[in-house]
Amino acid sequence: MSLVFLNGEWCPIEDAKISVLDRGFIFGDGVYEVIPVYRRRPYREPQHLARLQYSLNGVRIANPYSNEDWSRHIQQIIERHSFEDQAVYIQVTRGVAPRNHPFPEAIAPTVFMMSNPLKRPSSEQVEHGVRAVSMEDQRWLHCDYKTTALLGNVLACQYAVDHQAIEVVQFRNGLLTEASSSNVMIVQDGCILAPQKNHLILHGITMNGVEEVAHRIEVPFEYTDISEEAVRTADEVWLTSSAKEVVAITTLDDKAVGTGKPGAVFKRIYTALQDDIAGYVAS
């Protein structure tokens, strides 16, 4: 039985209910966070909670809990499930109010948490890479907030599915932004390049992890504007996210990326990131 946390109470997921007037349901007026858990240890939890706070600040919802409270609830939901590796999902909406666009006054946010098994990249994906397609980024202009209004991401993801690909690489005005649920970075002449951290991309926790381990093993890393041409001529192209960790795109729009196989820099970063995860588990 899967247990979930809803507004301070624990219950089976089948019994969890919210009002049809919840603004998360009516407007997508809420934010969320997903924290990967390895061997029952949350990975980079402080960074995830900081991003949750950033998103809440961005949409002007008061954080219902302190970081200490969140940590306690996260540990409780981990303990209530049997699987060792988990994906803990947190959602906070503005709450329940009569349907009207302006922010209502004096309502309590709706807080929901659940946990599912963490689906990590397969050995085949790590060894051989994955297939992706590209499209123009048609989402809104605050992709740095991790909001529940994800229709643009859903449509982009379905575009990838329709083209038998694992992800879609998106461009806006000729520049790389990100994928439907992943960050994208490239390698050119041995240097890792990631898009500028601005309002057009989610500031990925795993992307930050890649940056840290790259510095640790002395691989150059830079945030910069990346043209579509640079992506299509890159030596390597990667996806990073909490679930995907880091995987190489070896085919983009039916054309090989680099040699068509995961590159040498990817292999070094993948190994270093796995060591980083193991260090969190052991600490």
Phi, psi and omega in degrees: 000129179271123179260142179234162179251123180223112177052048174088358182240150176257137179202161173300146183301330180294336183263356182285126183224143172233164178289146174293347178266007175299131185293340173293323178284318185285315188242354192067030187272078181187175179229167180212169177210149176233123183247119177285144182234125179245123180049044175070018176243120178297134182266120179056043180303315180301322179292322178294319180291328176294321178290324174301315178297320179299316179294317178299317177299320184297324181258005174063050169247130179291134178293122184286346184223156169282166177299326178295319177295314179301316181300320179294316179294321178298315179296323179295318182290327175298314183294334183276001179234149190275337186284143184287314179260125187227161170241106181272120182257128178241133177225133176233120176253169182293336177120193186258130179198159174304145185293113177198138188296316182299155178299129173285158180262147169055049171241152181272138176294152173269128182242126183226137175222141172214167178223139177230162175301139179281120179266103183272162178301143178285160178299327179293319179295320179293317185284322188249349182084183186227167181259137178223161174235171182236160176198166175287136179287117183247016183278179181286184190256017174230059179289350176285343173270131181271078186265163179279354179278082192250022183300320178300319178293321179298315180295322178294318178298318179295327176300318177296315179300317180299336180253022176054041179239161181274336182205169177238127177269125188250146178233145176229120182054040175083003181243145177296134170250273180199185177266187184290327178214031182211156166276158179234137174220161182233167173237129178224119179054041176083356181255133176278128179242131177235150179300153177305141175281102179217197184284355184266353177223156172283135180279090191291136177292318179290324174302317177296323177297319177298318178301315181297313183289331177297314177298323183296322182257014172063047170254125181301140181220135182214138170267127184199166171291133182237117182285159176300321179298320180297322178296315185287343178248010183293154174290323179215150173227134184235159167247140173226141174192172180299323181274319183279346186057257171218126177227152181267135169275118181254347175223126178234119182054045177067015176240141182294140172267122182059237180277355184085007178226156175306134187274178184294321180292319176304313184299321179293316182291319179302313180297317181294323179291321176297322176295322179296316178298315179298324178295322177295320181295321185277341189290000000 
